[in-house]
Each structure stands twice: as structure tokens, then as C-alpha cells.
Amino acid sequence: MKKTLCAALTAVLTLSLLSACAGGAPQKQADLSEFAKSLQEKYEFASYLMEMTPEYEYFEEDMERALPELLDLDLEQ
């Protein structure tokens, strides 16, 4: 009796795991370039990024506020 019950429970568990792994609808591929374009249209952060060059008037102050001591490091690209 115990062996039959264990075998039945094992079969039920195995079938439930296999049915969970069987799939469903295939996933849609994400279009990241379209997502980035929609963000750039909705929010105006691209113009701010263009301003953050060393020629920008408040470059050092903004960099020090956002990323303290980064300009003090001797970095190479």
C-alpha cells in the first residue's frame, strides 16, 4: 500500500513539474532602440547630457555635486 501510494505521488509530482515546464506562449522580443526613442521623446534628458562636457560653464561644480572626487582621480580611457 505504501509503495503504491509513493509511486502514485511521485507520478503526480513528475507530471505536474513537466506540465509547468511545457511552456506557454512564446515570449516577444524586446525592441530596445524603440524603447530608448520613446524615453527620449517623453523626457528631455538628452539635452542635459549634451551640456555635461568640460566646456560647460558649471561642469566642475555639477560633477563634484553628482560624483564627488571623481575629477581628482587620474583616469585613462
Beta strands, then each sheet from edge to edge (+ up, - down):
end
